[in-house]
Protein backbone atom coordinates (compact mmCIF):
# COMPACT_ATOMS: atom_id res chain seq x y z
CA UNK A 1 0.00 0.00 0.00
CA UNK A 2 2.85 2.34 0.76
CA UNK A 3 4.34 1.63 -2.65
CA UNK A 4 1.07 2.61 -4.34
CA UNK A 5 0.92 5.86 -2.37
CA UNK A 6 4.55 6.60 -3.25
CA UNK A 7 3.92 5.94 -6.95
CA UNK A 8 0.77 8.08 -6.81
CA UNK A 9 2.75 10.98 -5.42
CA UNK A 10 5.90 10.47 -7.50
CA UNK A 11 4.48 9.97 -10.98
CA UNK A 12 2.70 13.34 -11.24
CA UNK A 13 5.87 15.08 -10.04
CA UNK A 14 7.95 13.16 -12.59
CA UNK A 15 5.46 14.02 -15.31
CA UNK A 16 5.55 17.72 -14.45
CA UNK A 17 9.34 17.79 -14.40
CA UNK A 18 9.87 16.17 -17.83
CA UNK A 19 6.79 17.53 -19.61
CA UNK A 20 8.47 20.51 -21.25
CA UNK A 21 11.70 18.71 -22.13
CA UNK A 22 10.31 15.96 -24.36
CA UNK A 23 11.29 16.12 -28.04
CA UNK A 24 8.52 16.83 -30.55
CA UNK A 25 9.09 13.50 -32.29
CA UNK A 26 8.17 11.72 -29.04
CA UNK A 27 5.23 13.92 -28.06
CA UNK A 28 3.49 13.09 -31.34
CA UNK A 29 3.01 9.52 -30.06
CA UNK A 30 1.66 10.50 -26.63
CA UNK A 31 -2.01 10.96 -25.81
CA UNK A 32 -2.87 14.59 -26.39
CA UNK A 33 -6.53 14.67 -25.44
CA UNK A 34 -8.07 16.30 -22.43
CA UNK A 35 -9.95 14.80 -19.50
CA UNK A 36 -13.09 14.10 -21.53
CA UNK A 37 -11.14 12.22 -24.20
CA UNK A 38 -9.32 10.20 -21.53
CA UNK A 39 -12.66 9.38 -19.89
CA UNK A 40 -14.02 8.17 -23.24
CA UNK A 41 -10.97 5.96 -23.85
CA UNK A 42 -11.17 4.47 -20.36
CA UNK A 43 -14.90 3.85 -20.76
CA UNK A 44 -14.31 2.00 -24.02
CA UNK A 45 -11.54 -0.11 -22.45
CA UNK A 46 -13.67 -0.91 -19.39
CA UNK A 47 -16.65 -1.83 -21.55
CA UNK A 48 -14.62 -4.17 -23.70
CA UNK A 49 -13.07 -5.81 -20.63
CA UNK A 50 -16.52 -6.44 -19.20
CA UNK A 51 -17.66 -7.90 -22.52
CA UNK A 52 -14.68 -10.26 -22.77
CA UNK A 53 -15.10 -11.36 -19.16
CA UNK A 54 -18.81 -12.11 -19.53
CA UNK A 55 -18.24 -13.95 -22.82
CA UNK A 56 -15.52 -16.08 -21.25
CA UNK A 57 -17.71 -16.91 -18.27
CA UNK A 58 -20.65 -17.79 -20.51
CA UNK A 59 -18.57 -20.05 -22.71
CA UNK A 60 -17.11 -21.77 -19.66
CA UNK A 61 -20.56 -22.45 -18.23
CA UNK A 62 -21.84 -23.81 -21.54
CA UNK A 63 -18.77 -26.02 -21.92
CA UNK A 64 -19.20 -27.44 -18.42
CA UNK A 65 -22.90 -28.08 -19.04
CA UNK A 66 -22.17 -29.91 -22.27
CA UNK A 67 -19.40 -31.91 -20.67
CA UNK A 68 -21.60 -32.91 -17.74
CA UNK A 69 -24.27 -34.23 -20.12
CA UNK A 70 -21.83 -36.33 -22.09
CA UNK A 71 -21.80 -39.95 -20.92
CA UNK A 72 -21.35 -40.77 -17.29
CA UNK A 73 -18.69 -43.43 -17.05
CA UNK A 74 -18.54 -45.92 -14.24
CA UNK A 75 -17.96 -43.16 -11.71
CA UNK A 76 -15.26 -42.98 -9.10
CA UNK A 77 -15.48 -44.65 -5.72
CA UNK A 78 -15.72 -41.25 -4.01
CA UNK A 79 -18.52 -39.93 -6.23
CA UNK A 80 -20.32 -42.82 -7.94
CA UNK A 81 -22.47 -40.62 -10.16
CA UNK A 82 -19.71 -38.26 -11.31
CA UNK A 83 -19.19 -37.92 -15.05
CA UNK A 84 -16.01 -39.41 -16.45
CA UNK A 85 -14.46 -36.04 -17.26
CA UNK A 86 -14.71 -34.91 -13.63
CA UNK A 87 -12.34 -37.50 -12.16
CA UNK A 88 -10.40 -39.31 -14.86
CA UNK A 89 -6.63 -38.67 -14.89
CA UNK A 90 -5.12 -36.93 -17.92
CA UNK A 91 -4.04 -39.28 -20.66
CA UNK A 92 -0.83 -37.50 -21.67
CA UNK A 93 2.06 -36.08 -19.70
CA UNK A 94 1.54 -32.61 -21.21
CA UNK A 95 -2.09 -32.57 -20.09
CA UNK A 96 -0.96 -33.66 -16.63
CA UNK A 97 1.36 -30.65 -16.33
CA UNK A 98 -1.46 -28.23 -17.07
C-alpha positions in Angstrom: 0.0 0.0 0.0 2.8 2.3 0.8 4.3 1.6 -2.7 1.1 2.6 -4.3 0.9 5.9 -2.4 4.5 6.6 -3.3 3.9 5.9 -6.9 0.8 8.1 -6.8 2.7 11.0 -5.4 5.9 10.5 -7.5 4.5 10.0 -11.0 2.7 13.3 -11.2 5.9 15.1 -10.0 8.0 13.2 -12.6 5.5 14.0 -15.3 5.5 17.7 -14.5 9.3 17.8 -14.4 9.9 16.2 -17.8 6.8 17.5 -19.6 8.5 20.5 -21.3 11.7 18.7 -22.1 10.3 16.0 -24.4 11.3 16.1 -28.0 8.5 16.8 -30.6 9.1 13.5 -32.3 8.2 11.7 -29.0 5.2 13.9 -28.1 3.5 13.1 -31.3 3.0 9.5 -30.1 1.7 10.5 -26.6 -2.0 11.0 -25.8 -2.9 14.6 -26.4 -6.5 14.7 -25.4 -8.1 16.3 -22.4 -9.9 14.8 -19.5 -13.1 14.1 -21.5 -11.1 12.2 -24.2 -9.3 10.2 -21.5 -12.7 9.4 -19.9 -14.0 8.2 -23.2 -11.0 6.0 -23.9 -11.2 4.5 -20.4 -14.9 3.9 -20.8 -14.3 2.0 -24.0 -11.5 -0.1 -22.5 -13.7 -0.9 -19.4 -16.6 -1.8 -21.6 -14.6 -4.2 -23.7 -13.1 -5.8 -20.6 -16.5 -6.4 -19.2 -17.7 -7.9 -22.5 -14.7 -10.3 -22.8 -15.1 -11.4 -19.2 -18.8 -12.1 -19.5 -18.2 -13.9 -22.8 -15.5 -16.1 -21.3 -17.7 -16.9 -18.3 -20.7 -17.8 -20.5 -18.6 -20.0 -22.7 -17.1 -21.8 -19.7 -20.6 -22.5 -18.2 -21.8 -23.8 -21.5 -18.8 -26.0 -21.9 -19.2 -27.4 -18.4 -22.9 -28.1 -19.0 -22.2 -29.9 -22.3 -19.4 -31.9 -20.7 -21.6 -32.9 -17.7 -24.3 -34.2 -20.1 -21.8 -36.3 -22.1 -21.8 -40.0 -20.9 -21.4 -40.8 -17.3 -18.7 -43.4 -17.0 -18.5 -45.9 -14.2 -18.0 -43.2 -11.7 -15.3 -43.0 -9.1 -15.5 -44.6 -5.7 -15.7 -41.3 -4.0 -18.5 -39.9 -6.2 -20.3 -42.8 -7.9 -22.5 -40.6 -10.2 -19.7 -38.3 -11.3 -19.2 -37.9 -15.1 -16.0 -39.4 -16.4 -14.5 -36.0 -17.3 -14.7 -34.9 -13.6 -12.3 -37.5 -12.2 -10.4 -39.3 -14.9 -6.6 -38.7 -14.9 -5.1 -36.9 -17.9 -4.0 -39.3 -20.7 -0.8 -37.5 -21.7 2.1 -36.1 -19.7 1.5 -32.6 -21.2 -2.1 -32.6 -20.1 -1.0 -33.7 -16.6 1.4 -30.7 -16.3 -1.5 -28.2 -17.1 
